[in-house]
């Protein structure tokens, strides 16, 4: 984040509101140390003598993920904009995980410029050569009246020879609130593919799930079978810090604004 983005007041609030404690004991301290171990230098906190110390991250995404979680759960003014921004940023970061040939598309509701479900997927079909529109019998040609059929983003991984045949697609669902576990199976590929010719794809797509919360190791193991490959706050932050130089700049001003909308 740019110089001056996070003032001392924001630092103090981020430091205390992450776990609502200045003095850390027991399970809280163990969890923070686990995060330190998992994330290394990408984790903007450290536990020293039972206290949580904060240092501003390079990308600012950890602070945004924390703010979006707090803002969504507390229903701060404009909280829905936090989830919309998270979906778009998460799509870009997850695409980095899939390498140089990956391109991300946001298709979740609400879409940019108020685009319809059918319109959003028509762009993907035009660019990838798959996901051609052809709703199953009795489904309206105009597409669903609202919503996104559980899919917030699509990542297209183009084959290195540029042939648009039998390509890899990654589908993603996002969840920002504490009820994220209720959304683990919301992305139903079978329900989605009813809108497309021959199911929309040749190679079965990869399912992913993105959340700005930290997911513990135990929960990660239990939830991945339902949700697919999970990208939580730790994984998304590490992608941003290590490989997000061309991803973060277009989001920077919105991230700063989002953080301030929550922590003041």
C-alpha positions as CSV (number, residue, x, y, z in Angstrom):
1,X,0.0,0.0,0.0
2,X,1.2,3.5,-0.6
3,X,2.8,5.6,2.1
4,X,0.3,7.1,4.5
5,X,-2.4,4.6,3.7
6,X,-2.6,3.2,7.2
7,X,-2.3,5.7,10.0
8,X,-1.7,4.8,13.6
9,X,-5.4,4.8,14.5
10,X,-6.1,2.2,11.8
11,X,-3.1,0.2,12.9
12,X,-4.4,0.0,16.5
13,X,-7.8,-1.0,15.3
14,X,-6.6,-3.7,13.0
15,X,-4.2,-5.0,15.7
16,X,-6.9,-5.3,18.3
17,X,-10.0,-6.2,16.2
18,X,-8.4,-9.3,14.5
19,X,-9.0,-11.3,17.7
20,X,-10.4,-8.7,20.1
21,X,-7.5,-9.1,22.5
22,X,-4.3,-7.2,23.4
23,X,-3.0,-9.9,25.6
24,X,-3.1,-13.3,23.9
25,X,-3.4,-16.6,25.6
26,X,-4.0,-20.3,24.9
27,X,-5.7,-21.2,21.7
28,X,-5.6,-17.6,20.3
29,X,-1.9,-17.4,20.7
30,X,-1.4,-20.9,19.1
31,X,-3.6,-19.9,16.1
32,X,-1.6,-16.7,15.5
33,X,1.7,-18.6,15.7
34,X,0.3,-21.1,13.2
35,X,-0.5,-18.3,10.8
36,X,3.0,-16.9,11.3
37,X,4.5,-20.3,10.5
38,X,2.3,-20.8,7.4
39,X,2.5,-17.4,5.9
40,X,6.1,-16.3,6.9
41,X,6.9,-12.7,5.8
42,X,3.4,-12.4,4.2
43,X,1.8,-12.3,7.6
44,X,1.7,-8.7,8.9
45,X,1.5,-9.6,12.6
46,X,3.9,-11.1,15.1
47,X,3.3,-12.5,18.5
48,X,5.9,-11.2,21.0
49,X,5.6,-11.7,24.8
50,X,1.9,-12.5,24.5
51,X,1.0,-9.4,22.5
52,X,0.1,-9.0,18.9
53,X,2.2,-6.5,16.9
54,X,1.2,-5.2,13.5
55,X,3.3,-4.0,10.5
56,X,1.8,-2.8,7.3
57,X,1.9,-5.3,4.5
58,X,3.3,-4.6,1.1
59,X,0.2,-5.3,-1.0
60,X,-2.4,-4.2,1.6
61,X,-4.6,-7.3,0.7
62,X,-4.3,-8.9,4.2
63,X,-5.7,-5.7,5.7
64,X,-8.5,-5.7,3.1
65,X,-9.4,-9.3,3.7
66,X,-9.6,-8.6,7.4
67,X,-11.7,-5.5,6.8
68,X,-14.0,-7.3,4.4
69,X,-14.6,-10.0,6.9
70,X,-15.3,-7.6,9.8
71,X,-17.4,-5.3,7.6
72,X,-19.5,-8.1,6.2
73,X,-20.2,-9.7,9.5
74,X,-20.9,-6.4,11.2
75,X,-23.0,-5.1,8.2
76,X,-21.2,-1.8,8.1
77,X,-22.6,0.7,5.6
78,X,-21.9,-0.4,2.1
79,X,-20.8,-3.9,3.3
80,X,-22.1,-5.5,0.1
81,X,-19.4,-3.5,-1.9
82,X,-16.8,-5.3,0.2
83,X,-18.0,-8.7,-1.0
84,X,-18.1,-7.5,-4.6
85,X,-14.6,-6.2,-4.5
86,X,-13.4,-9.4,-2.8
87,X,-14.9,-11.5,-5.6
88,X,-13.0,-9.5,-8.3
89,X,-9.7,-9.5,-6.5
90,X,-9.9,-13.2,-5.5
91,X,-10.5,-14.1,-9.1
92,X,-7.4,-12.3,-10.2
93,X,-5.3,-13.8,-7.4
94,X,-6.5,-17.4,-7.9
95,X,-5.7,-17.0,-11.7
96,X,-2.0,-16.3,-10.7
97,X,-1.9,-19.7,-9.0
98,X,-2.7,-21.3,-12.4
99,X,0.1,-19.6,-14.2
100,X,0.9,-17.3,-17.1
101,X,-1.8,-18.7,-19.4
102,X,-4.6,-18.1,-17.0
103,X,-7.2,-15.3,-17.5
104,X,-9.9,-14.5,-14.9
105,X,-13.5,-13.4,-15.6
106,X,-15.9,-12.2,-12.9
107,X,-19.4,-13.6,-13.5
108,X,-20.9,-13.3,-10.0
109,X,-23.9,-11.2,-9.1
110,X,-23.7,-8.2,-9.2
111,X,-21.8,-8.0,-12.5
112,X,-20.0,-5.0,-13.9
113,X,-22.3,-2.6,-15.7
114,X,-25.3,-4.6,-14.7
115,X,-24.5,-7.4,-17.2
116,X,-26.9,-10.3,-17.4
117,X,-25.8,-13.9,-16.6
118,X,-26.2,-14.7,-20.3
119,X,-24.1,-11.7,-21.4
120,X,-21.3,-12.5,-19.0
121,X,-21.0,-16.1,-20.3
122,X,-21.3,-15.0,-23.9
123,X,-18.1,-13.1,-23.5
124,X,-16.4,-16.2,-22.1
125,X,-17.7,-18.3,-25.0
126,X,-16.4,-15.7,-27.6
127,X,-12.9,-15.6,-26.0
128,X,-12.5,-19.3,-25.2
129,X,-14.5,-21.2,-27.9
130,X,-16.3,-23.2,-25.2
131,X,-19.3,-22.5,-22.9
132,X,-21.7,-21.9,-25.9
133,X,-25.1,-20.8,-24.8
134,X,-27.8,-23.4,-25.2
135,X,-30.2,-23.8,-22.2
136,X,-31.6,-27.2,-21.6
137,X,-35.3,-27.9,-22.4
138,X,-37.7,-25.7,-20.5
139,X,-35.0,-23.3,-19.3
140,X,-35.5,-19.7,-20.6
141,X,-33.2,-18.6,-23.4
142,X,-32.7,-15.3,-21.6
143,X,-31.1,-17.1,-18.7
144,X,-31.9,-17.0,-14.9
145,X,-33.8,-13.9,-13.8
146,X,-31.2,-13.2,-11.1
147,X,-28.2,-14.6,-9.4
148,X,-25.1,-16.4,-10.7
149,X,-25.9,-20.1,-10.3
150,X,-23.3,-20.3,-7.6
151,X,-20.4,-19.3,-9.8
152,X,-18.6,-16.0,-9.0
153,X,-15.6,-16.3,-11.3
154,X,-14.2,-18.3,-14.1
155,X,-10.6,-18.8,-14.9
156,X,-9.6,-19.9,-18.4
157,X,-6.2,-21.6,-18.8
158,X,-5.3,-21.4,-22.5
159,X,-3.2,-24.2,-23.9
160,X,0.3,-23.0,-24.8
161,X,-0.2,-23.8,-28.5
162,X,-3.3,-21.5,-28.5
163,X,-5.7,-24.2,-29.7
164,X,-9.1,-23.5,-28.2
165,X,-9.9,-27.2,-27.8
166,X,-10.3,-29.2,-24.6
167,X,-9.0,-26.4,-22.3
168,X,-8.9,-26.1,-18.5
169,X,-11.5,-24.0,-16.8
170,X,-11.5,-23.2,-13.1
171,X,-14.8,-22.2,-11.5
172,X,-15.0,-20.3,-8.3
173,X,-17.4,-19.5,-5.4
174,X,-16.7,-16.8,-2.8
175,X,-17.9,-16.3,0.7
176,X,-16.9,-13.5,3.1
177,X,-19.1,-13.9,6.2
178,X,-18.9,-16.3,9.1
179,X,-21.6,-18.4,7.4
180,X,-19.0,-19.4,4.7
181,X,-19.4,-23.1,5.6
182,X,-23.0,-22.9,4.3
183,X,-21.7,-22.0,0.8
184,X,-19.2,-24.8,0.4
185,X,-21.4,-26.8,-2.0
186,X,-23.2,-23.8,-3.6
187,X,-21.2,-24.1,-6.8
188,X,-22.9,-27.0,-8.5
189,X,-21.4,-27.7,-11.8
190,X,-24.4,-29.8,-12.9
191,X,-26.8,-27.0,-12.3
192,X,-24.5,-24.5,-14.1
193,X,-23.9,-26.6,-17.2
194,X,-27.6,-26.9,-18.0
195,X,-27.3,-23.5,-19.6
196,X,-24.7,-24.5,-22.2
197,X,-24.3,-26.7,-25.2
198,X,-22.9,-30.1,-24.2
199,X,-22.4,-28.8,-20.7
200,X,-20.2,-26.0,-21.8
201,X,-16.9,-27.7,-21.6
202,X,-14.9,-30.7,-22.7
203,X,-12.5,-31.2,-19.8
204,X,-14.2,-31.3,-16.4
205,X,-13.6,-28.0,-14.7
206,X,-11.8,-27.5,-11.4
207,X,-13.9,-26.2,-8.5
208,X,-12.4,-23.6,-6.2
209,X,-13.6,-21.7,-3.2
210,X,-12.2,-18.3,-2.0
211,X,-12.8,-16.6,1.4
212,X,-11.1,-13.7,3.2
213,X,-11.2,-15.7,6.4
214,X,-8.4,-17.9,7.8
215,X,-9.3,-21.6,7.4
216,X,-7.7,-23.9,10.0
217,X,-5.9,-27.0,8.9
218,X,-8.6,-29.2,10.2
219,X,-11.4,-27.3,8.6
220,X,-9.4,-27.1,5.3
221,X,-9.2,-30.9,5.2
222,X,-12.9,-31.3,6.1
223,X,-14.2,-28.7,3.7
224,X,-12.2,-29.3,0.6
225,X,-14.2,-32.3,-0.4
226,X,-17.3,-30.2,-0.6
227,X,-15.8,-26.9,-1.9
228,X,-13.0,-27.9,-4.1
229,X,-9.6,-26.3,-3.9
230,X,-9.8,-23.6,-1.1
231,X,-8.1,-20.3,-1.2
232,X,-8.3,-18.7,2.2
233,X,-6.8,-15.4,3.6
234,X,-3.4,-17.0,4.0
235,X,-3.2,-18.5,0.5
236,X,-4.6,-15.4,-1.2
237,X,-2.3,-13.0,0.7
238,X,0.7,-15.1,-0.2
239,X,-0.2,-15.0,-3.9
240,X,-0.6,-11.2,-3.7
241,X,2.7,-10.7,-1.9
242,X,4.7,-13.0,-4.1
243,X,3.1,-12.7,-7.5
244,X,0.7,-9.8,-7.5
245,X,2.6,-6.9,-8.8
246,X,0.5,-6.6,-11.9
247,X,-2.7,-7.5,-10.1
248,X,-2.8,-5.1,-7.1
249,X,-2.2,-1.7,-8.7
250,X,-5.7,-1.4,-10.4
251,X,-7.3,-2.3,-7.0
252,X,-5.1,-0.2,-4.7
253,X,-7.4,2.8,-4.3
254,X,-10.5,0.7,-3.8
255,X,-8.7,-1.5,-1.2
256,X,-7.6,1.6,0.8
257,X,-11.2,3.0,0.6
258,X,-12.6,-0.4,1.8
259,X,-10.3,-0.6,4.7
260,X,-11.1,2.9,5.9
261,X,-14.8,2.2,5.5
262,X,-14.5,-0.5,8.2
263,X,-11.8,0.7,10.6
264,X,-12.4,4.5,10.3
